[in-house]
Amino acid sequence: EALAHQEGVNLPAGESRDQLARLQVGGFMQPEDHAFPADLDLATAVKRLKEARVNVWPVVQDHLLLGVAHLKHMGGPDGDANRVAKNIVSRPADGSAMKYPFIYPDQSLSMALEQMGAAGVDSLPVVSRANHRQLLGVLTLPDILNAYGLMAYPERES
C-alpha cells in the first residue's frame, strides 16, 4: 500500500476492500429472461451481443440453460447466415458437466471477474446451485464495473 501511495495510486482501505468483497452476483445480475431463446436467428443474436457489448450470452429453451452463444462462432468467412442460436451453443455432446464458465448468485463479484478473465469472456450465466441447467440470470462485465462504481468501458469499434 505504501508503494502504491508513493506512486500516486490510491487503493481502497481494508474496510473498503472487505465491503467490495462482500458484493454478490445475485444483487447485480440481469434477469434470466434476457437470455437468448434457442430459436433466435443468427443476425439478431449478433446484433444483441454487439449492443450489450459482450462476447457470449446464455441460450435457453423451456427455462433451461442449453449453453452459451459465442460471438467468435457467429459469422465470419465460414459463417452461415442461416444458423440459429441453438446451433452455436457451447455444450457437451454427452450431457456431462458444462464446459463453459458459470457462476452462482451467492458468489462474489471478484470471483466472477476471475472466471471471466480466465475464460476470456465478458458475461457469465448465473445458475442455481441445485440445478446447473436452471438459469437465474446473466452477469456482464459492465454490470460488475457499475457495481464497483466505475464507468462501463467505451463502445467497441466494429
N, C-alpha and C positions, 0 to 999 in steps of 0.2 A: 504494500500500500504506500509506503514511504517513497519508493522509487517511482510509482505511478504519479503520485502527487508532485514529486520533483520534476517530472516530465510534463506537468500540466494536465494530467488526466485525473478527473475526479471520479473515483469509484464509489459505489454506494457503501454506506457504513454497514456494520454487521447486522444491525436490526433491519435495515432496508433490504439487505440480501436475504435474510430469513423470511421477510414478508413476501418478496418476489418468488422465493422457492415454494411458498405455500399456494401460489396461484395454480388452480387446477383446470384441466382441459374442459371439463363439463361446464364451467362458467363462461367459456369464450367460444365454444364451438357453434357452427351453424346447424340449423335443424336438419334432420335426415331427409326431409322432403326436398332438399336441394340436390340430392343425388341424381345421376342420370338414369332414366329408365332404360332397360335393356334394348328396347326397340328404337332408341333415338338414332336419327340419321347422322352420318359422319360429319357432314358440313356443319350441322347445328352443334355437335359436340365440340368441334374445333373452335367454333365461334365462342361458345360459352367458356371454354378453357382460357382462351385469349382475353375475354372480358374479365374473367376472375383473376387473371394474371397468375395462373398456376399451371403446372405441367402434368398433373394427374388428378383424377376425380373418381369417386366411387360410382359403381354401377349396381343398381338393384333391380330385382324382379320379385314381385309379391312380398315386398318389405324385407327381403333377404339380400345380403350383400353377395354379389357374384364375383366381384373383383374390382379392379380399377382400370379406367381408360387412361392411357398414357399418350401425351401429345406426340412423343417421338415415334409412335407406331401409327400415327394418322397421317395419311397423305405422303408427300414426297414423291420422288420419281417412281417408286414401286407402289405407291398408294393406289388404292381402288376407291374411287369416289362413291361407289355404291355400298361400301362396307358400313355396317351399323355398329353401334357401340358394343353390342353383345359379342361381336366377333373380334374385338380388340381388347377384351377384358383379360387381365393377367390373373389366371387362376390355375391351380394344379389340376392336371388331367385326371388324376386318380382320386380326387376328392379329399386328399390328405390336408395337412396344415397349410395355411395360407403362405404364399411365397412373397407377398408384398407387405410392407410395414403397416402397422395399425397401432392404435393407442386406446387406452381405457379412459373413461371420463374422470376417474379419480386420480389419474397420474398428473404429474406437474407439467407445466408448460416448458420447463427446461428439459424434461425428458423428451417431450415432443420435438423440440429443437434438435436434440441429439439424434433422434431417429430420422428426422428429415435430412439432416446433414449427412448421416451415414448412408442413406439410401439415394441421395441426390434428388429428392422430391421436395415440393413446397406445399403439399397438403397431405393430410392423413385421414383415413376413415377412423371414426371413433366407434368402437364396438362394445357390446356387452361382455362382461367377464363370464357370464353364464352361457352365452352362445355367441361365438365369434362371428357368426354369419348375421347376427342381428345388428344392423347399422343404427347407431343412435344419433350420429351427426358427422360433420366434417370440420376439421380444423385446418386452417391455412396459415401460411407464414404471415400474411398481412393481419390475420386475427391475433397472432401472438405479438407482433410488433405493436399493434394498437393496445393490447393488454398491458404491455410494458411502458406505454405512454410515448412510444416512438411513432414517427410518421411512417406510413407504409412506403415501400420503395417506389421509385418513379415508374411511369409507364414503360413497358418493354417496347423496344422497336421491333417491328416485324421483319 
